[in-house]
Amino acid sequence: MQAVGKALWYIESHFGEPTTLDDVAEASGLSRFHLSRTFAAVVGQPVVAYLRGRRLTEAARQLADGAPDILQVALGAGYSSHEAFTRAFRDQFGLTPDETRSRRSLADLKLVEPIRMPDKPATLIAPARFVKSSNMLFAGLRKYFRFDDRGGIPNIWQAFGPMLGAIPGEVQGTAYGLCLAPADKDDEAGFDYFAAVQVKSLDELPEGLSGTRIAGRNWAVFRHAGHVSSIGSTCGSAGEWLAQSGRAPKSGPMQMIEVYPPQFDARTGLGGCEVWVPVVD
């Protein structure tokens, strides 16, 4: 259901912030009562349980990676004290945060992975316009996703959001979601997603950010006017048009770009955006 898709997108985009059932319900367009019933029926657990599980799962990943300060991990997961975080963590996973950090492994933990509602079947639509770009430089956060776990993409934007406006040489106003071929050329199960902005140079990137250069090319531009949680349908439509048009590039790392203009509201997921796919002349 569209309402549950909106709720899942909101949770993935905001679980690092103080988030209540009322917040999720407002984002979904349903009342607390109707969202609670619908979400549990579709997802299989209550909204609050899923939100807690997602927060603790991301906290577990940080700990398994050796996070030096457990209190900071606890605060990032929405807990005000080490003790409260430890109790919730043990209830969720059967281990303490200290034990998880010492193990440096997520093996045997029942993680709560992001859920993505299935995209609606793609309908063949024509591009709104065609654009020819010059070379572009991008800087941002890059992560590999399998096609079946891309529900975690909003979490990258949650992490990247506070960096916007503070990246050296940033071209402000528009944000981009780059869909790139994975580093392993034989990998057909996933792609690299890059939450990024355009920059004037890649010479002074802050630690933790990646950069990439996209050569000038032609693009077919598709407009997505609905909620961002359903952008997969527009991506599917764009891919279907590309397959039938005979204008698909034979190879290359760039697969698709999501373009989020200034009027797009990352808080609500509304305001409209575009999907750009590369085309040959």
Accessible surface in RSA format (square Angstrom, percent):
REM  Atomic radii and reference values for relative SASA: ProtOr
REM  Chains: A
REM  Algorithm: Lee & Richards
REM  Probe-radius: 1.40
REM  Slices: 20
REM RES _ NUM      All-atoms   Total-Side   Main-Chain    Non-polar    All polar
REM                ABS   REL    ABS   REL    ABS   REL    ABS   REL    ABS   REL
RES MET A   1   128.54  66.6  95.67  63.3  32.86  78.2  91.09  77.4  37.45  49.6
RES GLN A   2   104.80  58.6  85.28  62.3  19.52  46.5  31.38  66.8  73.42  55.7
RES ALA A   3    13.20  12.1   9.38  14.5   3.82   8.7  10.65  15.0   2.55   6.8
RES VAL A   4     0.00   0.0   0.00   0.0   0.00   0.0   0.00   0.0   0.00   0.0
RES GLY A   5    11.86  14.6   0.00   N/A  11.86  14.6   9.74  26.7   2.13   4.8
RES LYS A   6    45.89  22.4  45.78  28.1   0.10   0.2   1.54   1.4  44.34  47.2
RES ALA A   7     0.00   0.0   0.00   0.0   0.00   0.0   0.00   0.0   0.00   0.0
RES LEU A   8     4.74   2.6   4.59   3.3   0.15   0.4   4.74   3.3   0.00   0.0
RES TRP A   9    30.06  12.1  25.26  12.2   4.79  11.3  20.65  11.0   9.41  15.3
RES TYR A  10    11.80   5.5  11.80   6.7   0.00   0.0   6.54   4.9   5.26   6.5
RES ILE A  11     0.00   0.0   0.00   0.0   0.00   0.0   0.00   0.0   0.00   0.0
RES GLU A  12     1.49   0.9   1.49   1.1   0.00   0.0   1.49   2.9   0.00   0.0
RES SER A  13    13.83  11.7   9.33  12.4   4.51  10.4   7.69  16.4   6.14   8.6
RES HIS A  14     6.80   3.7   6.80   4.7   0.00   0.0   1.46   1.5   5.34   6.2
RES PHE A  15    11.29   5.6  10.67   6.6   0.62   1.6  10.67   6.5   0.62   1.8
RES GLY A  16    41.00  50.6   0.00   N/A  41.00  50.6  15.86  43.5  25.14  56.3
RES GLU A  17    61.79  35.5  57.71  43.7   4.08   9.7  30.70  59.4  31.09  25.4
RES PRO A  18   128.03  93.3 107.50  98.0  20.54  74.7 116.01  95.8  12.03  74.8
RES THR A  19    15.07  10.7   1.24   1.3  13.83  33.0   0.24   0.3  14.83  22.4
RES THR A  20    75.65  53.8  70.35  71.3   5.30  12.6  72.25  97.0   3.40   5.1
RES LEU A  21    29.70  16.5  23.23  16.6   6.47  16.3  24.18  17.0   5.53  14.9
RES ASP A  22    74.56  52.2  69.90  69.6   4.66  11.0  26.51  62.4  48.05  47.9
RES ASP A  23    42.50  29.8  38.73  38.6   3.76   8.9   2.22   5.2  40.27  40.2
RES VAL A  24     0.05   0.0   0.05   0.0   0.00   0.0   0.05   0.0   0.00   0.0
RES ALA A  25     4.43   4.1   4.43   6.8   0.00   0.0   4.43   6.2   0.00   0.0
RES GLU A  26   145.09  83.3 121.89  92.2  23.19  55.2  51.72 100.0  93.37  76.2
RES ALA A  27    24.61  22.6   3.15   4.9  21.46  48.8  14.79  20.8   9.82  26.0
RES SER A  28     5.61   4.7   0.00   0.0   5.61  12.9   0.02   0.1   5.59   7.8
RES GLY A  29    65.67  81.0   0.00   N/A  65.67  81.0  34.88  95.7  30.79  69.0
RES LEU A  30    53.93  30.0  42.51  30.4  11.42  28.7  47.05  33.0   6.88  18.5
RES SER A  31    59.04  49.9  41.43  55.3  17.60  40.6  51.29 109.2   7.75  10.9
RES ARG A  32   125.36  52.6 121.10  61.7   4.26  10.1  38.45  52.5  86.91  52.7
RES PHE A  33   119.98  60.0 112.21  69.5   7.77  20.2 118.59  71.9   1.39   4.0
RES HIS A  34   105.02  57.4 104.64  72.7   0.39   1.0  72.61  74.8  32.41  37.7
RES LEU A  35     0.00   0.0   0.00   0.0   0.00   0.0   0.00   0.0   0.00   0.0
RES SER A  36    40.13  33.9  36.59  48.8   3.54   8.2  29.60  63.0  10.53  14.8
RES ARG A  37   160.54  67.4 148.12  75.5  12.42  29.6  45.07  61.6 115.47  70.0
RES THR A  38    28.14  20.0  23.02  23.3   5.11  12.2   9.45  12.7  18.69  28.2
RES PHE A  39     0.00   0.0   0.00   0.0   0.00   0.0   0.00   0.0   0.00   0.0
RES ALA A  40    37.56  34.5  30.63  47.3   6.93  15.8  30.86  43.5   6.70  17.8
RES ALA A  41    88.43  81.3  47.03  72.6  41.40  94.2  59.52  83.8  28.91  76.6
RES VAL A  42    64.81  42.6  32.80  29.7  32.01  77.1  38.05  33.1  26.76  72.6
RES VAL A  43    25.81  17.0   0.30   0.3  25.51  61.5   3.90   3.4  21.92  59.4
RES GLY A  44    63.79  78.7   0.00   N/A  63.79  78.7  30.99  85.1  32.79  73.4
RES GLN A  45    53.50  29.9  50.21  36.7   3.30   7.8  18.56  39.5  34.94  26.5
RES PRO A  46    79.72  58.1  79.04  72.0   0.68   2.5  79.72  65.8   0.00   0.0
RES VAL A  47     4.37   2.9   2.50   2.3   1.87   4.5   2.50   2.2   1.87   5.1
RES VAL A  48    77.93  51.3  77.44  70.1   0.49   1.2  77.44  67.3   0.49   1.3
RES ALA A  49    22.62  20.8  18.38  28.4   4.24   9.7  18.49  26.0   4.13  10.9
RES TYR A  50     0.00   0.0   0.00   0.0   0.00   0.0   0.00   0.0   0.00   0.0
RES LEU A  51     9.87   5.5   9.87   7.1   0.00   0.0   9.87   6.9   0.00   0.0
RES ARG A  52    96.73  40.6  94.63  48.2   2.10   5.0  27.70  37.9  69.03  41.8
RES GLY A  53     0.06   0.1   0.00   N/A   0.06   0.1   0.06   0.2   0.00   0.0
RES ARG A  54     2.56   1.1   2.56   1.3   0.00   0.0   0.00   0.0   2.56   1.6
RES ARG A  55    32.93  13.8  30.38  15.5   2.55   6.1   2.92   4.0  30.01  18.2
RES LEU A  56     0.07   0.0   0.07   0.0   0.00   0.0   0.07   0.0   0.00   0.0
RES THR A  57     0.00   0.0   0.00   0.0   0.00   0.0   0.00   0.0   0.00   0.0
RES GLU A  58    26.71  15.3  26.26  19.9   0.45   1.1   8.47  16.4  18.23  14.9
RES ALA A  59     1.63   1.5   0.83   1.3   0.80   1.8   1.17   1.6   0.46   1.2
RES ALA A  60     0.00   0.0   0.00   0.0   0.00   0.0   0.00   0.0   0.00   0.0
RES ARG A  61    68.63  28.8  67.69  34.5   0.94   2.2  30.99  42.4  37.64  22.8
RES GLN A  62    87.74  49.1  83.54  61.1   4.19  10.0  32.09  68.3  55.64  42.2
RES LEU A  63     0.00   0.0   0.00   0.0   0.00   0.0   0.00   0.0   0.00   0.0
RES ALA A  64    11.30  10.4   5.09   7.9   6.21  14.1   5.09   7.2   6.21  16.4
RES ASP A  65   120.06  84.1  91.23  90.8  28.83  68.2  28.56  67.2  91.50  91.3
RES GLY A  66    18.34  22.6   0.00   N/A  18.34  22.6   1.53   4.2  16.81  37.7
RES ALA A  67    16.81  15.5   9.84  15.2   6.97  15.9  15.77  22.2   1.04   2.8
RES PRO A  68   126.64  92.3  98.76  90.0  27.89 101.4 105.34  87.0  21.30 132.4
RES ASP A  69    64.31  45.0  59.33  59.0   4.98  11.8  23.58  55.5  40.73  40.6
RES ILE A  70    10.77   6.1   6.80   5.1   3.97   9.6   6.80   4.9   3.97  10.8
RES LEU A  71    73.58  41.0  72.42  51.8   1.16   2.9  72.42  50.9   1.16   3.1
RES GLN A  72   107.43  60.1  99.61  72.8   7.82  18.6  36.33  77.3  71.10  53.9
RES VAL A  73     8.16   5.4   4.52   4.1   3.64   8.8   6.97   6.1   1.19   3.2
RES ALA A  74     0.00   0.0   0.00   0.0   0.00   0.0   0.00   0.0   0.00   0.0
RES LEU A  75    83.35  46.4  66.81  47.8  16.54  41.6  67.60  47.5  15.75  42.4
RES GLY A  76    43.53  53.7   0.00   N/A  43.53  53.7  34.47  94.6   9.06  20.3
RES ALA A  77     5.31   4.9   1.38   2.1   3.94   9.0   4.31   6.1   1.01   2.7
RES GLY A  78    55.47  68.4   0.00   N/A  55.47  68.4  22.43  61.6  33.03  74.0
RES TYR A  79    41.18  19.2  37.24  21.2   3.94  10.3  34.11  25.6   7.07   8.7
RES SER A  80   104.55  88.3  77.03 102.8  27.52  63.4  49.12 104.6  55.43  77.6
RES SER A  81    36.25  30.6  33.78  45.1   2.47   5.7  28.35  60.4   7.90  11.1
RES HIS A  82    64.13  35.0  62.49  43.4   1.64   4.2  46.99  48.4  17.14  19.9
RES GLU A  83   110.61  63.5 106.65  80.7   3.96   9.4  56.79 109.9  53.81  43.9
RES ALA A  84    26.47  24.3  23.47  36.2   3.01   6.8  23.93  33.7   2.54   6.7
RES PHE A  85     0.00   0.0   0.00   0.0   0.00   0.0   0.00   0.0   0.00   0.0
RES THR A  86    19.25  13.7  19.25  19.5   0.00   0.0  19.16  25.7   0.09   0.1
RES ARG A  87   139.94  58.8 139.28  71.0   0.66   1.6  60.40  82.5  79.54  48.2
RES ALA A  88    16.69  15.3   9.73  15.0   6.96  15.8  15.29  21.5   1.40   3.7
RES PHE A  89     0.00   0.0   0.00   0.0   0.00   0.0   0.00   0.0   0.00   0.0
RES ARG A  90   110.05  46.2 106.08  54.1   3.97   9.5  43.42  59.3  66.64  40.4
RES ASP A  91   125.18  87.7  88.75  88.3  36.43  86.1  32.92  77.5  92.25  92.0
RES GLN A  92    53.40  29.9  31.02  22.7  22.38  53.3   5.89  12.5  47.51  36.0
RES PHE A  93    21.50  10.8   0.00   0.0  21.50  55.9   5.12   3.1  16.38  46.9
RES GLY A  94    56.76  70.0   0.00   N/A  56.76  70.0  30.07  82.5  26.69  59.8
RES LEU A  95    41.41  23.1  40.36  28.9   1.05   2.6  41.41  29.1   0.00   0.0
RES THR A  96    25.09  17.8  25.09  25.4   0.00   0.0  23.04  30.9   2.05   3.1
RES PRO A  97     0.00   0.0   0.00   0.0   0.00   0.0   0.00   0.0   0.00   0.0
RES ASP A  98    65.74  46.1  64.92  64.6   0.83   2.0  27.46  64.6  38.28  38.2
RES GLU A  99    80.88  46.4  77.17  58.4   3.70   8.8  33.02  63.9  47.85  39.1
RES THR A 100     0.00   0.0   0.00   0.0   0.00   0.0   0.00   0.0   0.00   0.0
RES ARG A 101    67.54  28.4  66.06  33.7   1.48   3.5  14.36  19.6  53.18  32.2
RES SER A 102    95.09  80.4  60.70  81.0  34.39  79.2  41.07  87.5  54.02  75.7
RES ARG A 103    96.11  40.4  69.35  35.3  26.77  63.7  49.87  68.2  46.25  28.0
RES ARG A 104   150.12  63.0 127.12  64.8  23.01  54.8  39.02  53.3 111.10  67.3
RES SER A 105    41.52  35.1  35.51  47.4   6.01  13.8  29.51  62.8  12.01  16.8
RES LEU A 106    47.79  26.6  37.43  26.8  10.35  26.0  38.07  26.7   9.71  26.1
RES ALA A 107    58.00  53.3  44.59  68.8  13.41  30.5  55.89  78.7   2.12   5.6
RES ASP A 108   138.49  97.0  95.30  94.9  43.20 102.1  38.64  90.9  99.85  99.6
RES LEU A 109    17.60   9.8   2.28   1.6  15.32  38.5   2.63   1.8  14.97  40.3
RES LYS A 110   177.71  86.7 165.71 101.7  12.00  28.6 115.63 104.1  62.09  66.1
RES LEU A 111    45.32  25.2  21.01  15.0  24.32  61.1  21.01  14.8  24.32  65.4
RES VAL A 112    22.27  14.7  18.92  17.1   3.36   8.1  22.27  19.4   0.00   0.0
RES GLU A 113    78.43  45.0  70.86  53.6   7.57  18.0  50.29  97.3  28.14  23.0
RES PRO A 114    22.42  16.3  10.67   9.7  11.75  42.7  10.67   8.8  11.75  73.0
RES ILE A 115    61.72  35.1  55.87  41.6   5.85  14.1  59.23  42.7   2.49   6.7
RES ARG A 116    71.88  30.2  46.29  23.6  25.59  60.9  21.91  29.9  49.97  30.3
RES MET A 117    39.93  20.7  33.03  21.9   6.91  16.4  29.04  24.7  10.89  14.4
RES PRO A 118   119.28  86.9  91.61  83.5  27.67 100.6 102.82  84.9  16.46 102.3
RES ASP A 119    48.29  33.8  23.49  23.4  24.80  58.6  17.16  40.4  31.13  31.0
RES LYS A 120   144.66  70.6 137.01  84.1   7.66  18.2  92.37  83.1  52.29  55.7
RES PRO A 121   124.72  90.9 103.58  94.4  21.14  76.8 115.13  95.1   9.58  59.6
RES ALA A 122    49.26  45.3  17.79  27.5  31.47  71.6  18.33  25.8  30.93  81.9
RES THR A 123    94.83  67.4  89.51  90.7   5.32  12.7  63.80  85.7  31.03  46.9
RES LEU A 124    89.07  49.6  65.24  46.7  23.83  59.9  65.24  45.8  23.83  64.1
RES ILE A 125    69.26  39.4  62.26  46.4   7.00  16.9  69.26  49.9   0.00   0.0
RES ALA A 126    79.38  73.0  57.89  89.3  21.49  48.9  58.62  82.6  20.76  55.0
RES PRO A 127    23.28  17.0   5.56   5.1  17.72  64.4   5.56   4.6  17.72 110.2
RES ALA A 128    69.71  64.1  28.56  44.1  41.15  93.6  39.81  56.1  29.90  79.2
RES ARG A 129   107.37  45.1  98.34  50.1   9.03  21.5  60.19  82.3  47.18  28.6
RES PHE A 130   102.50  51.3  75.75  46.9  26.75  69.6  76.12  46.1  26.39  75.5
RES VAL A 131    37.13  24.4  30.72  27.8   6.40  15.4  36.71  31.9   0.42   1.1
RES LYS A 132   158.87  77.5 127.71  78.4  31.16  74.2  97.30  87.6  61.57  65.6
RES SER A 133    17.80  15.0   7.01   9.4  10.79  24.9  13.60  29.0   4.20   5.9
RES SER A 134    87.93  74.3  73.29  97.8  14.64  33.7  51.88 110.5  36.05  50.5
RES ASN A 135    83.73  57.7  62.54  60.4  21.20  51.0  16.60  39.9  67.13  64.9
RES MET A 136    18.34   9.5  16.52  10.9   1.82   4.3   7.42   6.3  10.91  14.5
RES LEU A 137    45.92  25.6  44.03  31.5   1.90   4.8  44.03  30.9   1.90   5.1
RES PHE A 138     0.00   0.0   0.00   0.0   0.00   0.0   0.00   0.0   0.00   0.0
RES ALA A 139     0.00   0.0   0.00   0.0   0.00   0.0   0.00   0.0   0.00   0.0
RES GLY A 140     0.00   0.0   0.00   N/A   0.00   0.0   0.00   0.0   0.00   0.0
RES LEU A 141    33.48  18.6  32.98  23.6   0.50   1.3  33.48  23.5   0.00   0.0
RES ARG A 142    94.95  39.9  62.62  31.9  32.33  77.0  20.42  27.9  74.53  45.2
RES LYS A 143   101.18  49.4  94.98  58.3   6.21  14.8  66.12  59.5  35.07  37.4
RES TYR A 144    88.17  41.2  73.07  41.6  15.10  39.3  69.04  51.9  19.13  23.6
RES PHE A 145     7.88   3.9   7.19   4.5   0.69   1.8   7.88   4.8   0.00   0.0
RES ARG A 146   115.36  48.4 115.08  58.7   0.28   0.7  35.54  48.6  79.82  48.4
RES PHE A 147   103.41  51.7 102.87  63.7   0.54   1.4 102.99  62.4   0.42   1.2
RES ASP A 148   112.74  79.0  76.72  76.4  36.03  85.2  48.43 114.0  64.31  64.1
RES ASP A 149    54.15  37.9  51.61  51.4   2.54   6.0  24.67  58.1  29.48  29.4
RES ARG A 150    65.93  27.7  65.48  33.4   0.46   1.1  14.58  19.9  51.36  31.1
RES GLY A 151     6.15   7.6   0.00   N/A   6.15   7.6   3.77  10.3   2.39   5.3
RES GLY A 152     6.39   7.9   0.00   N/A   6.39   7.9   4.79  13.1   1.60   3.6
RES ILE A 153    24.49  13.9  24.49  18.2   0.00   0.0  24.49  17.6   0.00   0.0
RES PRO A 154    16.44  12.0  14.69  13.4   1.75   6.4  16.44  13.6   0.00   0.0
RES ASN A 155    33.12  22.8  32.46  31.4   0.66   1.6   3.23   7.8  29.89  28.9
RES ILE A 156    13.34   7.6   9.89   7.4   3.45   8.3  13.33   9.6   0.01   0.0
RES TRP A 157    53.36  21.4  48.25  23.4   5.11  12.0  46.43  24.8   6.93  11.2
RES GLN A 158    32.32  18.1  16.65  12.2  15.67  37.3  23.64  50.3   8.69   6.6
RES ALA A 159    53.27  49.0  37.61  58.0  15.66  35.6  48.23  67.9   5.04  13.3
RES PHE A 160     0.00   0.0   0.00   0.0   0.00   0.0   0.00   0.0   0.00   0.0
RES GLY A 161    30.55  37.7   0.00   N/A  30.55  37.7  20.89  57.3   9.66  21.6
RES PRO A 162   112.76  82.2  74.85  68.2  37.90 137.8  88.20  72.8  24.55 152.6
RES MET A 163    67.54  35.0  63.06  41.7   4.48  10.7  64.70  55.0   2.84   3.8
RES LEU A 164    75.73  42.2  55.11  39.4  20.62  51.8  55.32  38.9  20.41  54.9
RES GLY A 165    45.10  55.6   0.00   N/A  45.10  55.6  18.18  49.9  26.91  60.3
RES ALA A 166    79.85  73.4  50.20  77.5  29.65  67.4  60.09  84.6  19.76  52.4
RES ILE A 167     9.05   5.2   2.15   1.6   6.90  16.6   2.45   1.8   6.60  17.9
RES PRO A 168    53.82  39.2  39.43  35.9  14.39  52.3  51.52  42.5   2.30  14.3
RES GLY A 169    37.20  45.9   0.00   N/A  37.20  45.9  22.93  62.9  14.27  32.0
RES GLU A 170    24.15  13.9   7.38   5.6  16.77  39.9   1.79   3.5  22.36  18.3
RES VAL A 171    65.27  42.9  60.32  54.6   4.94  11.9  63.47  55.2   1.79   4.9
RES GLN A 172   126.51  70.7  97.40  71.2  29.11  69.3  28.07  59.7  98.44  74.7
RES GLY A 173    43.32  53.4   0.00   N/A  43.32  53.4  28.92  79.4  14.40  32.2
RES THR A 174    35.25  25.1  29.71  30.1   5.54  13.2  11.83  15.9  23.43  35.4
RES ALA A 175    15.84  14.6  14.36  22.2   1.48   3.4  14.36  20.2   1.48   3.9
RES TYR A 176    24.63  11.5  24.63  14.0   0.00   0.0   5.79   4.3  18.84  23.2
RES GLY A 177     0.00   0.0   0.00   N/A   0.00   0.0   0.00   0.0   0.00   0.0
RES LEU A 178     0.00   0.0   0.00   0.0   0.00   0.0   0.00   0.0   0.00   0.0
RES CYS A 179    17.38  13.1  17.38  19.4   0.00   0.0   6.19  15.7  11.19  12.1
RES LEU A 180     3.85   2.1   3.85   2.8   0.00   0.0   3.85   2.7   0.00   0.0
RES ALA A 181    33.75  31.0  27.63  42.6   6.13  13.9  29.21  41.1   4.54  12.0
RES PRO A 182    18.50  13.5  12.82  11.7   5.68  20.6  12.82  10.6   5.68  35.3
RES ALA A 183    97.91  90.0  64.42  99.4  33.49  76.2  76.51 107.7  21.40  56.7
RES ASP A 184    85.61  60.0  75.08  74.7  10.53  24.9  34.05  80.1  51.55  51.4
RES LYS A 185   199.84  97.5 164.34 100.8  35.50  84.5 113.10 101.8  86.74  92.4
RES ASP A 186   129.36  90.6 105.71 105.2  23.66  55.9  32.77  77.1  96.60  96.3
RES ASP A 187    38.07  26.7  22.08  22.0  15.99  37.8  12.70  29.9  25.37  25.3
RES GLU A 188   160.70  92.3 131.77  99.7  28.93  68.9  52.02 100.6 108.68  88.7
RES ALA A 189    38.43  35.3  27.75  42.8  10.67  24.3  35.31  49.7   3.11   8.3
RES GLY A 190     3.49   4.3   0.00   N/A   3.49   4.3   0.00   0.0   3.49   7.8
RES PHE A 191    18.08   9.0  18.08  11.2   0.00   0.0  18.08  11.0   0.00   0.0
RES ASP A 192    15.20  10.6  15.20  15.1   0.00   0.0   1.58   3.7  13.62  13.6
RES TYR A 193     0.39   0.2   0.39   0.2   0.00   0.0   0.04   0.0   0.35   0.4
RES PHE A 194     0.00   0.0   0.00   0.0   0.00   0.0   0.00   0.0   0.00   0.0
RES ALA A 195     0.00   0.0   0.00   0.0   0.00   0.0   0.00   0.0   0.00   0.0
RES ALA A 196     0.00   0.0   0.00   0.0   0.00   0.0   0.00   0.0   0.00   0.0
RES VAL A 197     2.30   1.5   2.30   2.1   0.00   0.0   2.30   2.0   0.00   0.0
RES GLN A 198    40.14  22.4  40.14  29.3   0.00   0.0   0.72   1.5  39.42  29.9
RES VAL A 199     6.08   4.0   0.00   0.0   6.08  14.7   0.00   0.0   6.08  16.5
RES LYS A 200   158.51  77.3 130.90  80.3  27.60  65.7  79.59  71.6  78.92  84.1
RES SER A 201    45.51  38.5  40.49  54.0   5.02  11.6  38.37  81.7   7.14  10.0
RES LEU A 202    57.20  31.9  39.82  28.5  17.38  43.7  39.87  28.0  17.33  46.6
RES ASP A 203   129.80  90.9  94.61  94.2  35.19  83.2  28.60  67.3 101.20 100.9
RES GLU A 204   130.29  74.8 114.30  86.5  15.99  38.1  46.04  89.0  84.25  68.8
RES LEU A 205    46.79  26.1  20.87  14.9  25.92  65.2  20.87  14.7  25.92  69.8
RES PRO A 206    54.59  39.8  41.29  37.6  13.31  48.4  52.80  43.6   1.79  11.1
RES GLU A 207   180.87 103.8 142.74 108.0  38.13  90.8  65.31 126.3 115.56  94.4
RES GLY A 208    62.09  76.6   0.00   N/A  62.09  76.6  39.40 108.1  22.69  50.8
RES LEU A 209    20.84  11.6   2.33   1.7  18.51  46.5   2.54   1.8  18.29  49.2
RES SER A 210    44.97  38.0  39.40  52.6   5.57  12.8  14.99  31.9  29.98  42.0
RES GLY A 211    31.34  38.6   0.00   N/A  31.34  38.6   2.62   7.2  28.72  64.3
RES THR A 212    24.19  17.2  18.27  18.5   5.92  14.1   6.76   9.1  17.44  26.4
RES ARG A 213   134.49  56.5 112.06  57.1  22.43  53.4  43.04  58.8  91.44  55.4
RES ILE A 214     5.78   3.3   4.79   3.6   0.99   2.4   5.78   4.2   0.00   0.0
RES ALA A 215    41.37  38.0  38.65  59.6   2.72   6.2  38.65  54.4   2.72   7.2
RES GLY A 216    34.12  42.1   0.00   N/A  34.12  42.1  10.61  29.1  23.51  52.7
RES ARG A 217    58.43  24.5  52.23  26.6   6.21  14.8  22.09  30.2  36.34  22.0
RES ASN A 218    28.59  19.7  27.03  26.1   1.56   3.8   6.44  15.5  22.15  21.4
RES TRP A 219     0.00   0.0   0.00   0.0   0.00   0.0   0.00   0.0   0.00   0.0
RES ALA A 220     0.00   0.0   0.00   0.0   0.00   0.0   0.00   0.0   0.00   0.0
RES VAL A 221     0.09   0.1   0.09   0.1   0.00   0.0   0.09   0.1   0.00   0.0
RES PHE A 222     0.95   0.5   0.10   0.1   0.86   2.2   0.95   0.6   0.00   0.0
RES ARG A 223   108.16  45.4  90.10  45.9  18.06  43.0  43.99  60.1  64.17  38.9
RES HIS A 224    10.67   5.8   9.61   6.7   1.06   2.7   8.20   8.4   2.47   2.9
RES ALA A 225    81.98  75.4  56.87  87.8  25.10  57.1  57.55  81.0  24.43  64.7
RES GLY A 226    36.73  45.3   0.00   N/A  36.73  45.3  30.61  84.0   6.11  13.7
RES HIS A 227     6.87   3.8   3.76   2.6   3.11   8.0   3.54   3.6   3.34   3.9
RES VAL A 228    12.47   8.2   9.66   8.7   2.81   6.8  10.04   8.7   2.42   6.6
RES SER A 229    25.45  21.5   7.80  10.4  17.64  40.6   8.70  18.5  16.75  23.5
RES SER A 230    35.18  29.7  30.65  40.9   4.53  10.4  28.37  60.4   6.81   9.5
RES ILE A 231    14.07   8.0  14.07  10.5   0.00   0.0  14.07  10.1   0.00   0.0
RES GLY A 232    10.24  12.6   0.00   N/A  10.24  12.6   6.17  16.9   4.07   9.1
RES SER A 233    23.60  19.9  22.47  30.0   1.13   2.6  22.29  47.5   1.31   1.8
RES THR A 234    14.72  10.5  12.45  12.6   2.28   5.4   2.27   3.0  12.45  18.8
RES CYS A 235    23.97  18.1  21.72  24.2   2.25   5.3  14.93  37.8   9.04   9.8
RES GLY A 236    32.34  39.9   0.00   N/A  32.34  39.9  28.09  77.1   4.25   9.5
RES SER A 237     7.22   6.1   7.22   9.6   0.00   0.0   0.00   0.0   7.22  10.1
RES ALA A 238     0.00   0.0   0.00   0.0   0.00   0.0   0.00   0.0   0.00   0.0
RES GLY A 239    27.95  34.5   0.00   N/A  27.95  34.5  22.41  61.5   5.54  12.4
RES GLU A 240    71.60  41.1  67.94  51.4   3.65   8.7  13.27  25.7  58.33  47.6
RES TRP A 241    35.09  14.1  34.95  16.9   0.14   0.3  18.81  10.0  16.28  26.4
RES LEU A 242    26.02  14.5  25.58  18.3   0.45   1.1  25.58  18.0   0.45   1.2
RES ALA A 243    79.06  72.7  43.85  67.7  35.21  80.1  52.59  74.1  26.47  70.1
RES GLN A 244   110.23  61.6  73.80  53.9  36.44  86.8  36.23  77.1  74.00  56.1
RES SER A 245    39.85  33.7   5.80   7.7  34.05  78.4  16.81  35.8  23.04  32.3
RES GLY A 246    68.58  84.6   0.00   N/A  68.58  84.6  40.04 109.9  28.54  63.9
RES ARG A 247    70.25  29.5  70.25  35.8   0.00   0.0  28.06  38.4  42.19  25.6
RES ALA A 248    46.04  42.3  32.00  49.4  14.04  31.9  32.00  45.1  14.04  37.2
RES PRO A 249    44.41  32.4  27.45  25.0  16.96  61.7  28.01  23.1  16.40 101.9
RES LYS A 250   212.01 103.4 170.27 104.5  41.73  99.4 119.95 108.0  92.06  98.1
RES SER A 251   103.19  87.2  71.81  95.8  31.38  72.3  50.59 107.7  52.60  73.7
RES GLY A 252    37.77  46.6   0.00   N/A  37.77  46.6  22.48  61.7  15.29  34.2
RES PRO A 253    85.72  62.5  82.85  75.5   2.87  10.4  85.14  70.3   0.58   3.6
RES MET A 254     8.98   4.7   0.16   0.1   8.82  21.0   0.16   0.1   8.82  11.7
RES GLN A 255    82.30  46.0  73.30  53.6   9.00  21.4  24.04  51.2  58.26  44.2
RES MET A 256    28.67  14.8  28.67  19.0   0.00   0.0  24.27  20.6   4.40   5.8
RES ILE A 257     1.06   0.6   1.06   0.8   0.00   0.0   1.06   0.8   0.00   0.0
RES GLU A 258    13.81   7.9  13.81  10.4   0.00   0.0   0.02   0.0  13.79  11.3
RES VAL A 259    12.29   8.1  12.29  11.1   0.00   0.0  12.29  10.7   0.00   0.0
RES TYR A 260    16.98   7.9  15.01   8.5   1.97   5.1  10.03   7.5   6.95   8.6
RES PRO A 261    23.91  17.4  20.08  18.3   3.82  13.9  20.08  16.6   3.82  23.8
RES PRO A 262    98.15  71.5  67.54  61.6  30.60 111.2  75.38  62.2  22.77 141.5
RES GLN A 263   110.92  62.0  86.27  63.0  24.65  58.7  53.38 113.6  57.54  43.6
RES PHE A 264    34.21  17.1  18.66  11.6  15.55  40.5  18.66  11.3  15.55  44.5
RES ASP A 265    62.47  43.8  57.03  56.8   5.44  12.9  22.82  53.7  39.65  39.5
RES ALA A 266    69.88  64.3  61.03  94.2   8.85  20.1  61.55  86.7   8.32  22.1
RES ARG A 267   119.36  50.1 113.51  57.9   5.85  13.9  57.47  78.5  61.89  37.5
RES THR A 268    57.14  40.6  50.40  51.1   6.74  16.1  51.30  68.9   5.85   8.8
RES GLY A 269     0.57   0.7   0.00   N/A   0.57   0.7   0.00   0.0   0.57   1.3
RES LEU A 270    87.52  48.7  87.10  62.3   0.43   1.1  87.45  61.4   0.07   0.2
RES GLY A 271    36.88  45.5   0.00   N/A  36.88  45.5  24.95  68.5  11.93  26.7
RES GLY A 272     2.85   3.5   0.00   N/A   2.85   3.5   2.04   5.6   0.81   1.8
RES CYS A 273     1.06   0.8   1.06   1.2   0.00   0.0   0.00   0.0   1.06   1.1
RES GLU A 274    23.61  13.6  23.61  17.9   0.00   0.0   4.35   8.4  19.25  15.7
RES VAL A 275     0.00   0.0   0.00   0.0   0.00   0.0   0.00   0.0   0.00   0.0
RES TRP A 276    31.14  12.5  31.14  15.1   0.00   0.0  31.14  16.6   0.00   0.0
RES VAL A 277     0.29   0.2   0.29   0.3   0.00   0.0   0.29   0.3   0.00   0.0
RES PRO A 278     4.73   3.4   4.73   4.3   0.00   0.0   4.73   3.9   0.00   0.0
RES VAL A 279     7.63   5.0   0.06   0.1   7.57  18.2   0.06   0.0   7.57  20.5
RES VAL A 280    63.83  42.0  58.82  53.3   5.00  12.1  63.83  55.5   0.00   0.0
RES ASP A 281   144.08 100.9  89.84  89.4  54.24 128.3  60.62 142.7  83.46  83.2
END  Absolute sums over single chains surface
CHAIN  1 A    14031.4      10667.7       3363.7       7901.2       6130.3
END  Absolute sums over all chains
TOTAL         14031.4      10667.7       3363.7       7901.2       6130.3
